[in-house]
Amino acid sequence: MRRIFVLGAVLVFIAGFAFLTVVAVIEQGFTVASFLSILILAMLAIGIVGALRNPPR
């Protein structure tokens, strides 16, 4: 049950940061910082969601 709560909280934070990144890209255009932000968000999402969906044995 706790894993589901943590997964939901993580997804909310990642979605929030993704929203802010998209807003920044719309306002300022696509920059190197935008690319790095998207790359970091993708790495965090893949790693955290993967770890929480596959518990240790």
Secondary structure, DSSP 4 states (H G I P E B T S, - for coil): -HHHHHHHHHHHHHHHHHHHHHHHHHHH-S-HHHHHHHHHHHHHHHHHHHHHHS---
